[in-house]
């Protein structure tokens, strides 16, 4: 699992790249991250190790969406 990322320089690694490195399907990798579904601890650890080796930071926000800011205080 010490393979370098095959993504071009300047691009973010994808869930598919993590799944490929971990030797699992995209669905299994997604379930491993969410902590739901029938994923063994060994598989979850393999997916997380692959993500760490690729510096996977999770999905980009959906296009056109931004993070929700905390509500401004009303000052009263």
C-alpha angles and dihedrals in degrees: 000000000000093000114134120241114275092206116115115261113276096027128107119245114250133225087249090058091050091048092048092050092047092047095238137111122269088250093054091048090051092049090049091056094045093047092228133114133031101316118142120231090244092054092045090052091049091051093047091048090051090049091051093049090052094042089238109183100183130262125326114250113266113276112271093020127106135190115280111250122221112262114266115250114252092222093231 
